[in-house]
Amino acid sequence: MSDKDFDSTLHGIVEAQFHLGHELHLMTSNAYGTRVANLRLNRIIPSVTGYTGYTKQGFMITRNEVRTLCELLQDLVDDDDAWEELPQEIIELEETSDDK
């Protein structure tokens, strides 16, 4: 096994609506002397230079960090208030009152 062989296993793909031409890949990989979750953006539409494949964007997290992220994401999904858009004037009033 070479230094660059991370023995990655792809577990799922999320189409990234706001990152046109990219997918979010969820995989596990060997890194830092252990097995980690690896979240990476994969370019599926060629860039100006013709590049497709994994971008530099992404991060690796431990199994316990994945558990924490999963709990936080589930709380966020279940929180209807988090998905409501607040009128800009209300946000500005709240920021102003805290500044006093």
C-alpha positions as CSV (number, residue, x, y, z in Angstrom):
1,M,0.0,0.0,0.0
2,S,1.4,3.4,-1.0
3,D,1.2,6.6,1.1
4,K,-1.6,7.8,-1.1
5,D,-3.8,4.7,-0.9
6,F,-6.5,5.7,1.5
7,D,-8.6,2.5,0.7
8,S,-11.7,4.7,0.4
9,T,-15.2,3.2,0.3
10,L,-18.0,5.4,-1.1
11,H,-21.2,5.1,1.1
12,G,-23.4,7.7,-0.5
13,I,-23.8,10.6,-2.9
14,V,-25.7,13.8,-2.3
15,E,-26.5,16.0,-5.3
16,A,-25.4,19.5,-4.2
17,Q,-28.0,21.9,-5.5
18,F,-26.0,25.0,-4.7
19,H,-22.7,23.7,-5.9
20,L,-23.5,23.3,-9.6
21,G,-21.5,20.6,-11.3
22,H,-20.6,18.9,-8.0
23,E,-21.7,16.0,-5.8
24,L,-21.1,15.6,-2.1
25,H,-19.5,12.1,-1.5
26,L,-19.7,10.4,1.9
27,M,-17.0,7.8,2.3
28,T,-14.8,6.1,4.8
29,S,-11.0,6.3,4.3
30,N,-7.8,5.3,6.0
31,A,-6.1,8.5,7.4
32,Y,-4.3,9.6,10.4
33,G,-3.7,6.0,11.5
34,T,-7.4,5.2,11.7
35,R,-10.6,4.9,9.7
36,V,-12.4,8.2,9.2
37,A,-15.5,9.6,7.6
38,N,-14.4,11.6,4.6
39,L,-16.8,14.2,3.1
40,R,-15.6,15.4,-0.3
41,L,-16.9,17.5,-3.2
42,N,-16.6,15.7,-6.5
43,R,-16.6,17.8,-9.7
44,I,-18.8,16.0,-12.3
45,I,-18.9,18.9,-14.9
46,P,-15.5,19.8,-16.2
47,S,-13.9,23.0,-14.9
48,V,-12.5,25.6,-17.3
49,T,-9.3,23.6,-17.4
50,G,-11.2,20.4,-18.0
51,Y,-10.7,18.9,-14.5
52,T,-13.2,16.5,-13.1
53,G,-12.9,14.6,-9.8
54,Y,-12.4,15.4,-6.2
55,T,-11.8,19.0,-5.2
56,K,-9.6,20.2,-2.4
57,Q,-12.8,21.0,-0.4
58,G,-13.8,18.4,2.1
59,F,-12.9,17.2,5.5
60,M,-12.3,14.1,7.6
61,I,-14.0,13.4,10.9
62,T,-13.9,10.6,13.5
63,R,-16.8,8.2,14.2
64,N,-17.7,10.1,17.4
65,E,-17.7,13.4,15.4
66,V,-20.0,11.8,12.9
67,R,-22.4,10.8,15.7
68,T,-22.4,14.4,17.0
69,L,-22.9,15.8,13.5
70,C,-25.8,13.4,12.9
71,E,-27.5,14.5,16.1
72,L,-27.0,18.2,15.2
73,L,-28.3,17.6,11.7
74,Q,-31.4,15.7,12.9
75,D,-32.1,18.5,15.4
76,L,-31.8,21.1,12.6
77,V,-34.0,19.1,10.2
78,D,-36.7,18.8,12.9
79,D,-36.6,22.5,13.9
80,D,-39.2,24.1,11.7
81,D,-38.2,27.6,13.0
82,A,-34.7,27.2,11.6
83,W,-36.2,26.9,8.1
84,E,-38.4,30.0,8.3
85,E,-37.1,33.1,6.6
86,L,-37.2,36.1,8.9
87,P,-37.9,39.5,7.4
88,Q,-34.7,41.6,7.2
89,E,-36.2,44.4,9.4
90,I,-36.7,42.0,12.3
91,I,-33.1,40.8,12.1
92,E,-31.9,44.4,12.1
93,L,-34.0,45.3,15.1
94,E,-32.7,42.4,17.1
95,E,-29.1,43.3,16.3
96,T,-29.7,46.9,17.2
97,S,-31.3,46.1,20.6
98,D,-28.4,43.8,21.5
99,D,-25.9,46.5,20.8
100,K,-27.2,48.8,23.5
